[in-house]
Amino acid sequence: MTARPMRGTRGPEPDPYEAKPESESFEALFARLEEISGRLEEGGLSLEQSVDLYEEGMRLAQRCQDLLTNVEQRIETLRQRVLEPGDEPR
């Protein structure tokens, strides 16, 4: 849930450090997730800021999980291609 700006005021400024999940590497997404976690642990944020960061963190965590799942599937496909019929996994 995003805060709605009051009439006659501008909305919140975009965060230049916010990751673009569709185009970022796993490492960049994870680094941003760690940054968000650190900011939340430090405290001193308003409730709205905390909720916004939490929401962003949850989106990033899901994207990281999706990327890991995809990589696991790719590795399993490669493993299956390498194994000859009758070979046992090591």
C-alpha positions in Angstrom: 0.0 0.0 0.0 1.5 3.3 -1.1 0.9 6.6 0.5 -1.2 8.9 -1.5 0.1 12.5 -1.8 -2.0 15.2 -0.5 -3.6 17.5 -3.1 -1.3 20.1 -4.3 1.8 18.2 -3.2 4.2 16.0 -5.0 4.4 12.3 -4.3 7.4 10.6 -2.7 10.6 10.9 -4.6 11.7 7.8 -6.4 14.5 5.9 -4.7 17.5 5.9 -7.0 18.8 2.8 -5.3 15.6 0.8 -5.7 16.4 -2.3 -7.8 14.5 -2.9 -11.0 13.9 -6.6 -10.4 13.3 -7.6 -14.0 16.6 -6.4 -15.2 19.0 -6.8 -12.2 21.3 -9.7 -11.5 20.8 -12.0 -8.5 23.8 -10.4 -6.8 22.4 -6.9 -7.3 18.9 -7.9 -6.0 20.4 -9.6 -3.0 22.6 -6.6 -2.2 19.6 -4.4 -2.3 17.7 -6.9 0.0 20.6 -6.8 2.5 20.5 -3.0 2.4 16.8 -2.9 3.1 17.2 -5.4 5.9 19.9 -3.2 7.5 17.8 -0.1 7.2 14.9 -1.9 8.9 17.1 -3.2 11.7 18.6 0.2 12.3 15.2 1.6 13.1 14.4 5.3 13.1 12.1 5.0 10.1 8.5 6.1 10.1 5.8 3.4 10.0 5.1 4.2 6.3 8.8 4.0 5.4 9.2 0.7 7.2 6.2 -0.8 5.4 7.4 0.5 2.0 10.8 -1.0 2.6 9.3 -4.3 3.8 7.1 -4.5 0.7 10.1 -3.8 -1.6 12.1 -6.4 0.3 9.4 -9.0 -0.1 9.3 -8.4 -3.9 13.0 -8.7 -4.1 13.1 -11.9 -2.0 10.5 -13.4 -4.3 12.5 -12.4 -7.4 15.6 -13.9 -5.9 13.8 -17.1 -5.2 12.4 -17.2 -8.7 15.9 -16.7 -10.1 17.3 -19.5 -7.9 14.5 -21.9 -8.9 15.2 -21.2 -12.5 18.9 -21.9 -12.1 18.2 -25.1 -10.2 16.0 -26.3 -13.1 18.7 -25.4 -15.6 21.3 -27.4 -13.6 19.0 -30.4 -13.3 18.3 -30.3 -17.0 22.0 -30.2 -17.8 22.7 -33.0 -15.3 20.0 -35.2 -16.9 21.5 -34.6 -20.4 25.0 -35.6 -19.2 23.9 -38.9 -17.5 23.8 -41.9 -19.8 20.8 -44.2 -19.4 21.6 -46.5 -16.5 24.1 -44.2 -14.9 23.5 -43.3 -11.3 23.8 -39.7 -10.0 26.9 -39.2 -7.9 
